[in-house]
């Protein structure tokens, strides 16, 4: 059997164009269905009905909203930089589609008589390519805030740049352990390396860190601080309307699908079936693996909606503190642990030695955590020292307040 890289390398140009068109169509259709699904799920969580008028069960409500946006008046503020103002949503919308170029959606399939795989290209640094494209997508938000010529969009753009930088570091560090275990940065090789165990099980801390970081990366609740309505009106897209606003809306949901697809590829075995159901991968000529892939993607999408429907928005200082003081240090520590275990395993150390190292490390971390909590509680419960009180005294008023009230009343009577 040929490898994925060999299958894709033999594709003629027209097959590549067909696959690119299919990926684009699937992303757009998934966006329409995602908007409908999110509104229905959140409505059920809040004991409401949700969209149910436009089409059966309200299925084409998102399509109607898109048509409505397209027919609205397209306004550009007088103080805006018009060229950058127009380019910003285009950058956001195009970069999110580009991330799908290296995502393997199926195994070996037949497309118009040509044996191939549903993946546009397979490069040795595919995961780094996805991270780079995600970084470029941030420029759309930053430039939109700057080009609007307004204060609140600018603050939203600045927040987004700081937010993405912080959580992209944690996201990148969470993937280092995947590279260590698989020995490759190619997405197809990482999927193949999970034939026995999914990395969501083997590298569970990395999986959790990635899931948290991908929510912050996509500006979704409870991390949607770049467009916090209570503070920034609407954030970076306050001045946008019509199709330009629709492009930002499209980019947000395609980004959600993209990070979910990457999580599926790196941690849930990609397009492979659930354990014990491997025989289904040959159904429909191999196309049934596409169903497994999208079922896993929809699982992550449900997590996004669940978080939005249950958690309140964080304060910005809490959000940044969590990224820099919790996620990044934990990621670095976990990388050291995984690298040590990998070296012990490659040097032929017994399982007893490896398990002993892991258990000892867990005990040390628990002990440090207990000591830290005890010190924290002792400091909280200790009485405040006299020297810690303010050294200044509140001056007394130079007059009697009651006399002022009496004089005011007398003046009124006079």
ABEGO torsion letter per residue (X at the ends): XBBAAAAAAABBAAAAAAAAAAAAAAAAAAAAAAAAAAAAAAAAAAGBAEBAABEBGGAAAAAAAAAAAAABBBBBBAABBAAAAAAAAAAAAAAAAAAAAABBABBBBBBGGBBBBBBABBBAAAAAAAAAAAAAAAAAAAAAAAAAGBAAAAAAAAAAAAAAAAAAAAAAAAAAAAAAAAGBABAAAAAAAAAABBAAAABAAAAAAAAAAAAAAAGBOAABAAABAAAAGAEAAAABBEAAAAAAAAAAAAAAAAAAAAAAAAAAGEABBBBGAAAAAABGGGAAAAAAAAAAAAAAAAAAAAAAAABBBBBAAAAAAAAAAAAAAAAAAAAAAAAAAAAAAAAGBBAAAAAAAAAAAAAAAAAAAAAAAAAAAAAAABBBBAAABBABBBBBBABBAAAAAAAAAAAAAX
